[in-house]
């Protein structure tokens, strides 16, 4: 294990021998097989643990259900105080947690620090929200009656997260679930379990300062597909929030729907950007590059499809190729590195298969090769690729989790919008233009069909103040800001009769 990781975990009070199951403050060995955690930076062993099993999931969900009976009755502002104190732990250990994120997920240091900052931001948001869980009063048609809607805690929430944002997405769910009165059972990616255990260790520290909070308000079960399916199947969890591939989302949704539970899905992106003739080219180069190569192309909001007007396509391609050739690629923990490794060999193979498919459909591939020199041995390092290709190529319909940017030419804005929307996914989108009419058209009902619609910025880098999520095969879920808290609560419609009469709605008479 990296000395930096070992020391960071020690400072955050993670046990020396990682556990596959943590229920509140109880760390226990999972009943499953011994699993290894390997760093994408250099293939080094970061730790070993016994994975959780379905019976371990039952233990965690039962504890969460019991904790819910107490937690739901705690006033929301007091629940917010618990979240505030957890946010303070994140501030205290921001660099330590970011170190583990870098080594376990392969993120460059500034992105890892940014992810932890996102956790801090959502805690601040949730603390404010704890005093704003507003209902509404409605005008009743019956005299002497008050009609209202209000919100109650829903119940324990299952969270299934992915490797690419190993801590932030959990925090989006957990911070809001907690202030809404819901305990959380978290199944992190089996590629990034140490970050989850580090977060739980900080929760345990927070619990020590909040003795009235039930310990099982937060729980972790680390394992594979069987653990995820057990979480989805648990009737104790009225809501399961899952982030990952479309295939994973379909499996979770089927299982949750079979028991008539709720699912909140954040799935594939395959995001597009339209660059118009009036666009600021310098701004375009900067925004495109970060959106396309940040996190080595492994964000759900990564820019995959660049739809450029034919009059500027060659010039923009030349500018981008120049930048791509100079990108600092290598050890993500070193200063100056902008592109770290892919998560594993399977991701590298998927990238090469996608590039081969693009070539079969007359795509012109620039870059994309595997790198060996000047990068750590044992990691999967690649040069980001730009592929000039026609809009009808089948590979464009698929999302490859790697730094591949398909460059497509268009003639007019109607064609550009059609190309943009002609994929099954619908997460993030952007248009670069100085023409207000083009911008407003893209944001209108006849424009982008995505959940995130940006103007003159890239597709990635969402803020926690706005609800995050997308349409079509992206799953339709919304997490983080805005009114996403309503997913974690149940709505009550209440009629109170404060008169001596009993008028019925709709003028119905029923005299007895």
PELIN-V486671 format. One record per residue. OMEGA is omega in whole degrees, -180 to 180 (none if undefined). NEAR is the number of other C-alpha atoms within 12 Angstrom. D_CENTER is the distance of its C-alpha to the mean C-alpha in Angstrom with 2 decimals. Layout:
OMEGA|NEAR|D_CENTER + OMEGA|NEAR|D_CENTER
This chain:
174|25|27.07 + 177|23|26.66 + -180|16|28.72 + 179|22|26.06 + -180|32|23.54 + -179|27|26.32 + 178|22|27.35 + 179|33|23.90 + 179|38|23.36 + -179|24|26.93 + 179|25|26.55 + 176|35|23.56 + 172|27|25.84 + 180|35|24.01 + -178|27|26.87 + 176|23|28.47 + -176|23|27.95 + 179|38|24.31 + 178|39|24.01 + -178|47|22.05 + 174|44|22.32 + 177|44|22.10 + -173|42|23.19 + 178|39|23.33 + -178|32|25.46 + 179|27|26.93 + -178|31|25.99 + 180|28|27.31 + 176|28|27.57 + -178|33|25.85 + -178|24|28.33 + -176|25|26.88 + 177|17|27.62 + -177|23|27.43 + 179|27|24.32 + 175|27|23.97 + -174|33|21.19 + 179|31|21.84 + 175|41|20.76 + -179|43|19.85 + -176|39|21.95 + 179|33|25.24 + -178|29|24.92 + 179|22|26.14 + 179|24|25.81 + -180|35|23.64 + 176|35|24.49 + 179|27|25.44 + 174|33|24.84 + -175|29|25.85 + 173|39|23.01 + 177|42|22.69 + 177|31|24.32 + 175|29|24.32 + 176|22|26.99 + 176|37|24.84 + 178|42|22.12 + 179|31|24.99 + -178|31|26.02 + -179|47|22.69 + 177|46|22.26 + 178|30|25.92 + 179|32|25.58 + 179|40|22.64 + 177|36|24.76 + 178|26|27.68 + -179|34|25.82 + -178|36|24.70 + 177|23|28.40 + -172|25|28.82 + -177|36|25.52 + -178|34|25.76 + 177|23|29.14 + 179|26|28.18 + -175|22|28.23 + 178|31|24.88 + 175|24|25.96 + 174|27|26.74 + 177|40|23.34 + 178|36|22.08 + 175|31|24.41 + 179|44|22.77 + 179|45|19.37 + -180|35|21.36 + 174|30|22.93 + 176|40|19.75 + 177|34|18.63 + 176|26|22.03 + 178|35|21.47 + 177|38|18.36 + -177|25|20.66 + -174|22|23.34 + -177|32|21.43 + -178|34|19.02 + 179|30|20.74 + -180|35|21.07 + 178|48|17.44 + 177|44|16.65 + 179|40|19.43 + 177|52|17.96 + -179|48|14.58 + -176|47|16.82 + -176|48|19.03 + -179|51|16.67 + 178|49|13.94 + -179|49|16.44 + 173|46|15.01 + -171|39|17.82 + -177|34|18.77 + 177|28|18.00 + 178|33|14.35 + 176|36|14.13 + 178|29|15.99 + 179|29|13.81 + 178|41|10.70 + 176|42|13.07 + 177|31|14.42 + 176|35|11.20 + 178|42|11.58 + -179|33|15.18 + -178|31|14.63 + 174|43|12.70 + 178|42|15.55 + 179|33|18.04 + -176|35|16.64 + 178|45|16.80 + 176|32|20.29 + -180|27|21.53 + -177|34|20.07 + 176|31|22.05 + -176|19|25.16 + 178|23|23.99 + -168|32|23.20 + 166|20|25.77 + 179|21|27.59 + 173|17|30.36 + -172|17|34.09 + 178|17|35.47 + 179|15|39.06 + 177|21|40.80 + -178|16|43.52 + 179|22|45.59 + 177|20|47.72 + -180|18|47.20 + 173|23|43.65 + -180|20|40.29 + -177|23|37.20 + 173|20|33.76 + 175|21|30.13 + -169|21|28.18 + 177|25|25.16 + 174|30|25.14 + -176|37|22.62 + -175|37|21.31 + 179|40|21.30 + -177|47|19.31 + 173|52|15.65 + 179|54|14.22 + 176|53|10.67 + -175|51|9.82 + -177|45|7.13 + -174|39|7.37 + -168|40|9.54 + 170|44|8.20 + -167|42|6.13 + -179|46|8.40 + -174|49|8.90 + -176|42|6.94 + 174|41|4.21 + -179|46|7.64 + 175|46|9.42 + -178|49|7.95 + -171|51|9.31 + -176|48|12.20 + -180|51|13.74 + 177|49|14.07 + -178|50|15.09 + -179|52|17.64 + 176|47|19.28 + 176|50|19.47 + -175|47|21.40 + 168|50|19.18 + -175|51|19.01 + 170|55|15.97 + -171|57|16.21 + 168|56|13.44 + 178|55|13.47 + 172|47|11.65 + 177|41|11.94 + 173|41|15.67 + -175|36|15.30 + -178|42|13.98 + -176|49|15.75 + 177|54|17.56 + 179|50|14.72 + 179|49|14.20 + 176|49|17.98 + 178|44|18.20 + 180|46|15.97 + 177|50|18.17 + 177|39|21.20 + 173|37|20.37 + 180|45|20.00 + 175|35|23.38 + 179|30|24.87 + 179|32|23.82 + 179|29|25.36 + 179|20|28.55 + -178|21|28.83 + -172|22|28.11 + -179|12|30.60 + 180|20|30.38 + 178|36|26.73 + -173|37|26.58 + -176|36|25.25 + 171|39|23.28 + 179|50|20.98 + -176|54|18.54 + -179|49|18.72 + 172|60|17.33 + -176|55|18.33 + 180|55|17.79 + -175|43|18.79 + -175|33|18.49 + -178|25|18.42 + 178|25|21.15 + 178|39|19.27 + 180|44|16.27 + 177|31|18.92 + 177|37|20.85 + -179|50|18.01 + -176|46|17.61 + -173|32|21.41 + 178|37|22.06 + 178|28|23.91 + -176|36|23.32 + -179|39|19.68 + 179|37|19.94 + 172|43|16.16 + 177|52|13.65 + -175|50|9.92 + 177|48|8.65 + -180|51|5.86 + -176|37|8.11 + 177|33|11.28 + 180|30|13.40 + 177|20|15.99 + -179|31|13.97 + 178|35|12.88 + -178|26|16.57 + 179|27|17.78 + -177|41|15.77 + 179|35|16.74 + -177|21|20.33 + -180|25|20.63 + -179|32|19.32 + -179|22|21.40 + 177|16|24.43 + 179|20|24.62 + 173|19|23.81 + 177|29|20.70 + 173|34|17.67 + 177|39|14.38 + -168|42|11.17 + 173|45|9.50 + -169|47|6.60 + -171|45|8.68 + -179|43|10.68 + -177|46|11.13 + -167|50|14.64 + -177|55|14.79 + 175|52|18.28 + 175|53|20.33 + 176|54|23.95 + -175|50|26.34 + -180|40|29.57 + -177|28|33.02 + -174|24|32.86 + 172|31|29.65 + -172|23|29.94 + 177|26|29.88 + 177|20|29.31 + -179|24|26.22 + -178|38|25.16 + -179|30|25.56 + -176|23|23.49 + 179|32|20.57 + -175|50|20.64 + 179|43|20.87 + -177|35|17.90 + -174|41|15.69 + -173|46|17.20 + 177|46|17.64 + -176|47|15.20 + -178|46|13.51 + 176|52|16.18 + -175|47|14.54 + 171|44|11.56 + 174|46|8.72 + 178|47|7.46 + 179|50|9.40 + 177|43|12.25 + -179|49|15.62 + -172|53|17.36 + 180|51|20.30 + -173|50|22.64 + -167|47|25.21 + 177|44|28.13 + -174|32|31.48 + -177|24|34.24 + -178|19|36.26 + -173|26|33.85 + -177|28|32.04 + -179|17|34.37 + 180|19|34.32 + 176|35|30.54 + 180|36|30.28 + 179|19|32.84 + -179|23|31.06 + 179|35|27.77 + 178|28|29.65 + 179|17|31.39 + -179|25|28.21 + -179|33|26.66 + -177|21|29.87 + -177|18|29.62 + 175|25|26.02 + -176|28|26.17 + 178|39|24.57 + -177|37|24.76 + -175|35|24.05 + 180|40|20.87 + -179|37|22.54 + 177|23|25.51 + 177|15|26.09 + 178|17|25.98 + 177|27|23.69 + -179|33|21.20 + 178|44|20.04 + -175|49|19.48 + 162|50|19.52 + -172|48|17.75 + -179|44|16.39 + -179|34|19.55 + -180|24|22.58 + 178|17|21.06 + 177|28|18.69 + 178|33|21.86 + -180|23|23.80 + 178|25|21.36 + -179|38|21.64 + 177|28|25.42 + 179|22|25.66 + 179|33|23.86 + 177|37|26.22 + 178|21|29.17 + 178|24|28.33 + 179|35|28.16 + 179|23|31.58 + 179|17|32.98 + 173|21|32.30 + 175|19|34.03 + 177|28|31.01 + -172|24|32.03 + 174|29|29.78 + -180|28|29.72 + 178|28|28.34 + -175|35|25.94 + 174|26|28.24 + -179|26|27.52 + 179|25|28.60 + -176|18|30.89 + 175|17|32.71 + 179|15|31.48 + 180|27|28.31 + 175|26|27.97 + 178|19|29.48 + 177|24|27.32 + 179|36|24.09 + -178|37|23.07 + -177|42|23.53 + 171|40|23.91 + 178|41|25.01 + -174|49|22.63 + 167|41|24.31 + -176|42|25.44 + 173|38|26.85 + -171|34|29.31 + 178|33|29.32 + -175|27|30.42 + -176|33|28.20 + -179|20|29.39 + -176|27|28.43 + -176|22|26.63 + -179|32|24.22 + 180|39|22.55 + -176|30|21.38 + 174|31|19.25 + 174|41|16.06 + -176|41|16.86 + -176|42|14.22 + -177|50|16.69 + 175|50|18.25 + 179|51|20.33 + 179|51|21.15 + 179|49|23.41 + -175|44|25.97 + -180|37|27.56 + 176|35|30.53 + -177|29|31.36 + -180|22|34.54 + -171|20|33.69 + 178|31|30.78 + 178|21|31.15 + -179|22|30.79 + -180|33|27.75 + 178|39|25.94 + 179|23|27.03 + -178|34|25.75 + -174|46|22.40 + -174|36|21.94 + 172|27|23.54 + -177|33|20.55 + -179|27|18.94 + -177|39|15.36 + -179|39|14.56 + -173|47|11.35 + -179|45|12.56 + 179|49|16.24 + 170|51|18.83 + 175|49|22.60 + -176|40|24.80 + 170|30|28.13 + -177|20|30.78 + -177|20|32.03 + 179|18|30.98 + 177|17|31.92 + 180|30|29.57 + -178|31|26.69 + 177|22|27.48 + -178|24|27.97 + 180|37|24.51 + -175|23|23.06 + 177|17|25.50 + 180|13|25.41 + -179|18|27.02 + -178|31|24.53 + 178|40|20.89 + -177|35|19.52 + 176|42|15.83 + 178|36|13.67 + -175|39|13.50 + -174|40|17.04 + 176|34|18.09 + 177|33|21.63 + 164|34|22.80 + -179|33|19.51 + -178|38|17.15 + -176|44|14.09 + 180|37|11.63 + -179|30|11.56 + 176|31|10.43 + -175|25|11.98 + -179|33|11.09 + 179|25|14.31 + 179|22|13.32 + -176|29|11.41 + 176|40|8.27 + -175|42|8.57 + -174|35|11.33 + 179|33|14.53 + -176|26|16.54 + 173|33|14.96 + 170|40|11.43 + 176|36|12.22 + -179|33|13.01 + 174|38|10.57 + 179|36|9.98 + 173|42|8.14 + -165|41|9.30 + 180|31|12.72 + -179|25|15.72 + 180|26|16.85 + 179|30|13.65 + -178|42|15.53 + 178|34|17.83 + -174|35|15.61 + -178|44|16.30 + 175|32|20.01 + -177|24|23.00 + 177|21|25.27 + 170|18|28.99 + -172|18|31.71 + 173|18|34.87 + 178|22|38.44 + 178|20|41.00 + 179|19|44.66 + 178|14|46.69 + 176|12|49.85 + -179|10|52.78 + 178|11|52.29 + 177|19|50.06 + 180|20|49.38 + 179|18|47.14 + 180|15|44.48 + 176|10|45.43 + -179|11|49.07 + 175|10|49.58 + -180|10|52.79 + -175|10|53.19 + 177|7|56.34 + none|4|57.45
